[in-house]
């Protein structure tokens, strides 16, 4: 293995020096900023073959043009515009992105030519979203948890509760399932059908007081999943009722929103639920949407951590934990299917 060290004013220039001197098979071993001044030092390695003869004084490589250095950023911005992400949020995401990471990806993109450009778009978007958003998936590997799903009507909260219950039941963890959805026609029956399949008892409570008493009578050591009726975010009475229900239960309320909604509308709906101590956002109906600007905007506007993603109407399909890679995957799914 042959090693060489290159010093350049920035990462793209250093990558071009590596490519010109050692070829496309060179492996980057380390990158370090120069002490006391601007610039970067890159150590690269090349396996096998005779030792190459390098010119004594190689000409300084030309830096990437500003258009080339910005091409990845521009393509990433176009992806977010496809999803109707507001321009001010796009600016915030890329203002927080690490310019060195994007420059490195751009350099690799140029070295690779037209070979699988979608891989570089995916990598750049994953890095940018991972730097901006937070992710806190639901896990059941610690102490028993008490969770309550809240959100607008008809967005799949009941199915999501069933999926969580199925996961716990199949992993032999004790779980108590509650529904407070006693006003909607068929609300109890829908969840009852799921719990019957799982051989679980469904606790039906029609008020905050009933729920509180039932929770107090539960044996210790059980996870608790609470389904609630969908509420109109713009109806003050309904919002006061769901807020009181969450406070009385002591469960963590998790905002549940569907993919595919309008960005500004999603922000407004989420704002109505911020009277509760909501920290996490769970996304449903990802399989029936093409554009995800609504959930991205709501999470950003209210500093919510993404938890899980539901992309199937089947109870046996688990919820997908969210991270930068998962968010990137759904944002690029339609574009990749179209290529």
C-alpha positions as CSV (number, residue, x, y, z in Angstrom):
1,X,0.0,0.0,0.0
2,X,1.3,3.4,-1.0
3,X,0.5,6.5,1.0
4,X,0.4,10.2,-0.1
5,X,-0.5,13.3,1.7
6,X,-2.1,16.3,0.0
7,X,-2.7,19.8,1.3
8,X,-5.3,22.0,-0.3
9,X,-7.5,25.0,0.5
10,X,-10.7,23.0,0.6
11,X,-12.0,19.4,0.3
12,X,-13.1,19.5,-3.3
13,X,-9.7,20.7,-4.4
14,X,-8.0,18.0,-2.3
15,X,-10.2,15.3,-3.8
16,X,-9.2,16.5,-7.3
17,X,-5.5,16.4,-6.3
18,X,-6.0,12.8,-5.1
19,X,-7.8,11.8,-8.3
20,X,-5.2,13.4,-10.6
21,X,-2.2,11.9,-8.7
22,X,-3.5,8.5,-7.7
23,X,-6.5,7.7,-9.9
24,X,-10.1,6.7,-9.0
25,X,-9.0,3.7,-7.0
26,X,-7.4,5.7,-4.2
27,X,-8.8,5.4,-0.7
28,X,-9.1,8.4,1.6
29,X,-7.6,7.4,5.0
30,X,-8.0,10.6,6.9
31,X,-8.8,14.3,6.6
32,X,-7.5,16.9,9.0
33,X,-7.8,20.7,9.1
34,X,-4.5,22.6,9.0
35,X,-3.5,24.0,12.3
36,X,-3.5,27.7,12.6
37,X,-4.6,28.4,9.0
38,X,-7.3,27.6,6.5
39,X,-7.0,24.5,4.5
40,X,-7.2,20.7,4.8
41,X,-4.7,17.8,4.7
42,X,-5.8,14.6,3.2
43,X,-4.0,11.2,3.4
44,X,-4.8,8.8,0.6
45,X,-3.7,5.2,-0.1
46,X,-3.5,3.0,-3.2
47,X,-3.1,-0.8,-3.1
48,X,-0.8,-2.8,-5.5
49,X,1.1,-1.9,-8.6
50,X,4.5,-0.3,-9.1
51,X,5.3,2.9,-7.2
52,X,4.2,5.8,-9.5
53,X,6.6,8.5,-10.4
54,X,5.2,11.9,-9.5
55,X,6.3,15.1,-11.0
56,X,8.6,17.2,-8.7
57,X,6.4,20.2,-8.8
58,X,2.9,19.4,-10.0
59,X,0.8,22.2,-11.2
60,X,-1.7,23.5,-8.6
61,X,-5.2,22.1,-9.5
62,X,-7.9,24.5,-10.3
63,X,-10.6,24.8,-7.7
64,X,-14.1,23.6,-8.5
65,X,-16.2,26.3,-10.1
66,X,-18.8,27.9,-7.9
67,X,-21.5,26.3,-10.2
68,X,-20.0,22.9,-9.7
69,X,-19.6,23.3,-5.9
70,X,-23.3,24.3,-5.6
71,X,-24.8,21.6,-8.0
72,X,-25.5,19.1,-5.3
73,X,-27.1,21.8,-3.1
74,X,-29.3,23.0,-6.0
75,X,-30.5,19.4,-6.7
76,X,-31.3,18.8,-3.1
77,X,-33.3,22.1,-3.0
78,X,-35.3,20.9,-6.0
79,X,-36.2,17.7,-4.2
80,X,-37.6,19.7,-1.3
81,X,-39.5,22.0,-3.6
82,X,-41.2,19.0,-5.2
83,X,-42.6,18.3,-1.8
84,X,-43.8,21.9,-1.4
85,X,-41.5,22.6,1.5
86,X,-41.6,26.3,2.1
87,X,-38.6,28.3,0.9
88,X,-37.7,29.7,4.3
89,X,-37.5,26.1,5.7
90,X,-35.3,25.0,2.7
91,X,-33.0,27.8,3.5
92,X,-32.9,26.8,7.2
93,X,-32.1,23.2,6.4
94,X,-29.1,24.1,4.2
95,X,-27.9,26.9,6.4
96,X,-27.5,24.2,9.1
97,X,-25.9,21.7,6.7
98,X,-22.2,21.1,7.0
99,X,-20.7,22.7,3.9
100,X,-17.7,20.4,4.1
101,X,-19.9,17.4,3.8
102,X,-21.7,18.7,0.8
103,X,-18.4,19.8,-0.8
104,X,-17.1,16.3,-0.3
105,X,-20.2,14.7,-1.8
106,X,-19.9,17.1,-4.7
107,X,-16.3,16.1,-5.3
108,X,-17.2,12.4,-5.2
109,X,-20.0,13.2,-7.6
110,X,-17.6,14.8,-10.1
111,X,-15.1,12.0,-9.8
112,X,-17.9,9.5,-10.5
113,X,-19.2,11.4,-13.5
114,X,-22.7,10.3,-14.5
115,X,-22.4,7.0,-12.6
116,X,-25.5,6.6,-10.4
117,X,-26.0,10.3,-9.5
118,X,-29.0,9.4,-7.4
119,X,-26.7,7.9,-4.8
120,X,-25.0,11.3,-4.3
121,X,-28.4,13.0,-4.0
122,X,-29.5,10.5,-1.5
123,X,-26.3,10.9,0.6
124,X,-26.5,14.7,0.5
125,X,-30.1,14.8,1.5
126,X,-29.6,12.2,4.3
127,X,-26.7,14.3,5.7
128,X,-28.7,17.6,5.4
129,X,-31.9,16.3,7.0
130,X,-30.0,14.4,9.7
131,X,-28.2,17.6,10.7
132,X,-31.4,19.6,10.9
133,X,-34.1,17.3,12.3
134,X,-34.2,15.2,15.4
135,X,-35.4,11.6,15.6
136,X,-36.7,9.7,18.6
137,X,-38.4,6.4,17.7
138,X,-40.7,4.6,20.0
139,X,-38.9,1.7,21.7
140,X,-40.1,-0.8,24.3
141,X,-36.8,-2.2,25.5
142,X,-36.7,-0.1,28.7
143,X,-39.2,0.5,31.5
144,X,-42.9,0.2,30.7
145,X,-44.3,3.1,28.7
146,X,-47.6,4.8,28.5
147,X,-48.4,6.3,25.1
148,X,-51.4,8.1,23.8
149,X,-51.9,8.9,20.1
150,X,-53.6,12.2,19.3
151,X,-54.5,14.0,16.1
152,X,-57.2,14.9,13.5
153,X,-59.9,12.4,12.5
154,X,-59.4,9.6,10.0
155,X,-55.7,9.5,9.9
156,X,-55.0,6.0,11.1
157,X,-54.4,6.3,14.8
158,X,-56.5,3.2,15.5
159,X,-54.5,1.1,13.0
160,X,-51.3,2.5,14.5
161,X,-52.3,1.5,18.0
162,X,-53.1,-2.0,16.7
163,X,-49.6,-2.2,15.1
164,X,-47.9,-1.2,18.3
165,X,-50.0,-3.7,20.2
166,X,-49.2,-6.5,17.7
167,X,-45.5,-5.7,18.1
168,X,-45.6,-6.0,21.8
169,X,-47.9,-9.1,21.8
170,X,-45.7,-10.9,19.3
171,X,-42.6,-10.1,21.4
172,X,-44.3,-11.4,24.5
173,X,-44.4,-8.1,26.3
174,X,-47.3,-7.2,28.5
175,X,-49.6,-4.5,27.1
176,X,-52.9,-2.9,28.0
177,X,-54.8,-1.4,25.2
178,X,-57.4,1.4,25.8
179,X,-59.7,3.3,23.5
180,X,-61.4,6.5,24.3
181,X,-63.0,6.7,20.9
182,X,-66.6,6.1,22.0
183,X,-68.4,8.8,20.1
184,X,-67.4,7.8,16.5
185,X,-69.5,5.1,15.0
186,X,-67.5,2.0,14.8
187,X,-64.6,3.4,16.7
188,X,-64.6,0.8,19.4
189,X,-65.5,-2.1,17.0
190,X,-62.5,-1.4,14.8
191,X,-59.9,-1.7,17.5
192,X,-61.9,-4.5,19.1
193,X,-61.5,-6.5,15.9
194,X,-57.7,-6.0,16.0
195,X,-57.4,-6.9,19.7
196,X,-59.5,-10.0,19.3
197,X,-57.0,-11.2,16.6
198,X,-54.2,-10.6,19.1
199,X,-56.1,-12.2,21.9
200,X,-55.8,-9.0,23.9
201,X,-58.4,-7.4,26.2
202,X,-59.7,-3.9,25.0
203,X,-60.4,-1.4,27.8
204,X,-63.1,1.0,26.8
205,X,-63.3,4.3,28.7
206,X,-65.7,7.1,27.8
207,X,-64.2,9.9,29.9
208,X,-61.0,11.2,31.5
209,X,-62.2,10.1,34.9
210,X,-63.0,6.5,33.7
211,X,-59.6,6.3,32.0
212,X,-57.8,7.5,35.1
213,X,-59.5,4.9,37.3
214,X,-58.8,2.1,34.9
215,X,-55.2,3.0,34.6
216,X,-54.8,3.0,38.4
217,X,-56.2,-0.5,38.6
218,X,-53.7,-2.0,36.1
219,X,-51.1,-4.4,37.3
220,X,-47.6,-2.9,37.3
221,X,-45.1,-3.6,34.5
222,X,-47.4,-3.2,31.6
223,X,-47.0,-1.0,28.5
224,X,-50.1,1.1,28.0
225,X,-51.4,2.2,24.5
226,X,-54.3,4.6,24.4
227,X,-56.3,5.3,21.2
228,X,-58.3,8.6,21.2
229,X,-61.0,10.0,19.0
230,X,-59.9,12.3,16.2
231,X,-60.4,16.0,17.1
232,X,-60.9,19.1,15.0
233,X,-57.8,21.2,15.7
234,X,-59.9,24.4,15.2
235,X,-62.7,23.4,17.6
236,X,-61.8,24.9,21.0
237,X,-64.0,22.5,23.0
238,X,-62.7,19.4,21.4
239,X,-59.1,20.5,21.9
240,X,-59.7,21.3,25.6
241,X,-61.2,17.8,26.0
242,X,-58.3,16.0,24.5
243,X,-55.8,18.1,26.4
244,X,-57.6,17.2,29.7
245,X,-57.7,13.6,28.7
246,X,-53.9,13.5,28.1
247,X,-53.1,15.3,31.3
248,X,-55.3,13.1,33.4
249,X,-53.9,9.9,31.9
250,X,-50.3,10.8,32.6
251,X,-49.4,9.1,29.2
252,X,-47.1,10.8,26.7
253,X,-49.2,12.3,23.9
254,X,-47.7,11.7,20.5
255,X,-49.0,13.8,17.6
256,X,-50.1,11.7,14.7
257,X,-50.3,13.3,11.2
258,X,-50.8,11.8,7.8
259,X,-48.3,12.3,4.9
260,X,-49.5,14.3,1.9
261,X,-51.0,17.3,3.6
262,X,-50.5,21.0,2.8
263,X,-47.4,22.4,4.5
264,X,-49.0,25.5,6.1
265,X,-52.1,23.5,7.1
266,X,-50.0,20.9,8.8
267,X,-48.2,23.6,10.7
268,X,-51.5,25.2,11.9
269,X,-52.9,21.8,12.9
270,X,-49.8,20.9,14.9
271,X,-49.8,24.3,16.6
272,X,-53.3,23.6,18.1
273,X,-51.9,20.5,19.8
274,X,-48.9,22.3,21.3
275,X,-51.0,23.0,24.4
276,X,-50.1,19.4,25.3
277,X,-46.5,18.4,26.2
278,X,-46.0,16.9,22.7
279,X,-42.4,16.1,21.7
280,X,-42.8,13.5,19.0
281,X,-44.5,13.3,15.6
282,X,-45.7,9.9,14.2
283,X,-46.4,9.9,10.4
284,X,-49.2,7.7,8.9
285,X,-50.4,7.0,5.4
286,X,-46.9,7.3,3.9
287,X,-47.9,4.7,1.3
288,X,-50.8,6.8,-0.1
289,X,-48.8,10.1,-0.5
290,X,-46.3,11.5,-3.0
291,X,-45.5,14.8,-1.2
292,X,-44.3,15.0,2.4
293,X,-43.8,18.8,2.8
294,X,-46.6,18.9,5.4
295,X,-44.9,16.6,7.9
296,X,-41.5,18.1,7.3
297,X,-42.9,21.6,7.9
298,X,-44.9,20.6,11.0
299,X,-41.8,18.9,12.6
300,X,-39.6,21.9,11.9
301,X,-42.1,24.6,13.0
302,X,-42.8,23.0,16.4
303,X,-39.4,21.4,17.0
304,X,-40.9,17.9,17.0
305,X,-38.8,14.7,16.8
306,X,-39.8,12.2,14.2
307,X,-40.7,8.9,15.8
308,X,-42.2,6.3,13.5
309,X,-43.6,6.0,10.0
310,X,-46.6,3.9,8.9
311,X,-46.5,2.9,5.3
312,X,-49.0,0.0,5.1
313,X,-52.6,-0.6,6.0
314,X,-51.7,-4.2,7.2
315,X,-51.5,-4.8,10.9
316,X,-48.6,-7.2,10.5
317,X,-46.4,-4.6,8.9
318,X,-44.4,-2.9,11.6
319,X,-44.0,0.8,12.0
320,X,-40.7,2.0,10.6
321,X,-38.4,3.9,13.0
322,X,-37.5,7.3,11.6
323,X,-34.0,8.6,11.1
324,X,-32.3,10.7,8.4
325,X,-32.1,7.7,6.0
326,X,-35.8,6.8,6.4
327,X,-36.9,10.4,5.9
328,X,-34.7,10.6,2.8
329,X,-36.1,7.4,1.4
330,X,-39.7,8.6,1.4
331,X,-38.7,12.0,0.0
332,X,-36.9,10.4,-2.9
333,X,-39.2,7.4,-3.4
334,X,-41.4,8.9,-6.2
335,X,-38.4,10.5,-8.1
336,X,-36.5,7.2,-8.0
337,X,-39.6,5.3,-9.2
338,X,-40.0,7.7,-12.1
339,X,-36.4,7.3,-13.3
